[in-house]
């Protein structure tokens, strides 16, 4: 196999559980994310993300080859874009990139990934003041299993994306995220803590961020702020108890 590394050149690329368009989306790649190519099956590539180690299948048309030296050069000093969107012009024309994509840490107007050159066409937004303020910019984003953007996001993808902007690298799934950080007693909870929730089957299946001691922001139907207590989450809209608390973690 000639191709071993690549970057996502699409604004948003679905990563699927199997090598077919009808397979479920297990996660997404955003522009600039680097992957290792593990296997090839016709137009499909089995990839592993450098950023979180998550694996799946992607259409080969949505990524671009990188040599090993180019991978090291691109990964050096990367940051996650916090602006609502940026417009770039590259080899395939203009693209609108939603917040959460990878870019160089400097503020240069132009940048290069491998042999591909890009130029920003609009200015960046001001830096977010805090993790909670940034999380609130996702309010009302629709829920999408495997999603990681304002156009559709799941609970763990939401937590992963907002923390990346502040240089916290969380795993992809809520069960994996629950293994990170220091466990906090309920009485010691504070804004910015992660809360995890357990299903009737005993599995960690949901995660959210405490806005304050009694409210949580999470993706459930859409990104929303609901009430939080020792029992878990109660939806503000109809006072239904929706999620049972398992644990609270602090990074």
Residue pairs with C-beta under 8 A, 6 or more apart in sequence:
1 37
1 40
3 37
3 40
3 45
3 65
4 36
4 37
4 68
5 34
5 35
5 36
5 37
5 65
5 66
5 67
5 68
5 70
5 71
6 34
6 35
6 37
6 45
6 47
6 63
6 64
6 65
6 66
7 32
7 33
7 34
7 35
7 63
7 64
7 66
7 74
7 113
7 114
8 29
8 30
8 31
8 32
8 33
8 35
8 62
8 63
9 31
9 62
9 63
9 64
9 90
9 92
9 113
9 116
10 29
10 31
10 62
10 63
11 30
11 31
11 95
11 96
11 97
11 98
11 101
12 28
12 29
12 30
12 31
12 98
12 148
12 149
12 151
13 28
13 29
13 30
13 58
13 59
13 62
13 63
14 25
14 28
14 58
14 146
15 25
15 26
15 27
15 28
15 29
15 47
15 54
15 56
15 57
15 58
15 146
16 23
16 24
16 25
16 26
16 56
16 57
16 58
17 23
17 24
17 25
17 26
17 56
17 57
18 57
19 41
19 42
19 44
19 46
19 57
20 44
20 57
21 59
23 57
24 145
24 146
25 144
25 145
25 146
25 147
26 54
26 56
26 146
27 49
27 54
27 56
27 146
27 148
27 157
27 172
28 146
28 147
28 148
28 149
28 157
29 35
29 49
29 58
29 62
29 63
30 97
30 98
30 100
30 101
30 102
30 148
30 149
31 88
31 95
31 97
31 101
31 102
32 74
32 78
32 101
32 102
32 103
32 113
33 49
33 50
33 51
33 101
33 102
34 49
34 50
34 51
34 66
34 71
34 74
34 75
34 102
35 47
35 48
35 49
35 50
35 58
35 63
36 47
36 48
36 50
37 45
37 46
37 47
38 45
38 46
38 47
38 48
38 55
39 45
39 46
40 46
40 60
41 57
43 59
43 60
43 61
44 57
44 58
44 59
44 60
45 57
45 58
45 59
45 60
45 63
46 55
46 56
46 57
47 55
47 56
47 57
47 58
47 63
48 54
48 55
49 55
50 71
50 75
51 164
51 169
52 160
52 169
52 170
52 171
52 172
53 171
54 171
54 172
64 113
64 114
64 116
65 114
66 74
66 113
66 114
67 114
70 113
70 114
70 115
74 113
74 114
77 104
77 105
77 106
78 102
78 103
78 104
78 105
79 102
79 103
79 104
79 105
79 165
80 100
80 101
80 102
80 103
80 161
80 164
80 165
81 97
81 99
81 100
81 101
81 102
81 103
81 124
82 99
82 124
82 125
82 127
82 128
82 134
82 165
83 99
83 124
83 125
84 98
84 99
84 125
84 137
84 150
85 96
85 97
85 98
85 99
85 122
86 96
86 97
86 101
86 103
86 120
86 122
86 124
87 94
87 95
87 96
87 97
87 120
87 121
87 122
88 94
88 95
88 97
88 118
88 119
88 120
88 121
89 95
89 118
89 119
89 121
90 116
90 117
90 118
90 119
91 116
91 117
94 121
98 149
98 150
98 151
99 137
99 149
99 150
99 161
100 148
100 149
100 161
100 164
100 165
103 111
104 111
107 124
109 119
109 120
110 117
110 118
110 119
110 120
111 117
111 118
112 118
128 134
128 137
128 165
130 192
131 162
131 163
131 166
131 192
131 209
132 191
132 192
132 209
132 211
132 217
134 162
134 165
134 166
135 158
135 162
135 209
135 211
135 217
136 211
136 217
136 225
138 150
138 153
138 158
138 162
138 217
138 223
139 217
139 223
139 224
139 225
140 222
140 223
140 224
141 149
141 150
141 151
141 152
141 153
141 158
141 219
141 222
141 223
142 151
142 152
142 153
142 221
142 222
143 152
143 153
143 154
143 219
143 220
143 221
143 222
143 223
144 151
144 152
144 153
144 154
145 154
146 154
146 157
147 153
147 154
147 157
148 154
148 157
148 158
148 160
148 161
149 161
153 161
153 219
153 223
154 219
155 174
155 206
155 207
155 208
155 218
155 219
155 220
156 170
156 172
156 173
156 174
156 176
156 177
156 207
157 172
157 219
158 218
158 219
158 223
159 170
159 174
159 177
159 194
159 207
159 208
159 209
160 170
160 171
160 172
160 177
162 209
163 169
163 170
163 251
164 170
168 251
170 177
170 180
171 177
171 179
171 180
174 196
174 204
174 205
174 206
174 207
175 203
175 204
175 205
177 194
177 196
177 207
177 249
178 196
178 204
178 207
178 246
178 247
178 249
180 249
180 251
181 194
181 249
181 250
181 251
182 249
182 250
182 251
183 247
183 248
183 249
184 193
184 248
184 249
184 250
185 248
186 230
186 245
186 248
189 195
189 210
189 213
189 248
190 210
190 213
190 250
191 210
191 211
191 212
191 213
192 209
192 210
192 250
193 209
193 210
193 248
193 249
193 250
194 207
194 208
194 209
194 210
194 248
194 249
194 250
194 251
195 207
195 208
195 209
195 210
195 216
195 228
195 245
195 247
195 248
195 249
196 204
196 206
196 207
196 245
196 246
196 247
196 248
196 249
197 204
197 205
197 206
197 207
197 208
197 232
197 233
197 243
197 244
197 245
197 246
198 204
198 205
198 244
198 245
198 246
199 205
199 244
204 246
206 218
206 220
206 243
207 218
208 216
208 217
208 218
208 219
208 228
208 233
209 216
209 217
209 218
210 216
210 228
210 248
211 217
211 225
213 228
214 227
214 228
214 229
215 225
215 226
215 227
215 228
216 225
216 226
216 227
216 228
216 233
217 223
217 224
217 225
218 224
218 226
218 233
220 226
220 233
220 235
220 242
220 243
224 235
224 236
224 237
225 236
226 233
226 234
226 235
226 236
226 242
227 233
227 234
227 235
227 236
228 234
229 245
230 245
231 241
231 244
231 245
232 241
232 242
232 243
232 244
232 245
233 241
233 242
233 243
233 245
234 240
234 241
234 242
235 241
235 242
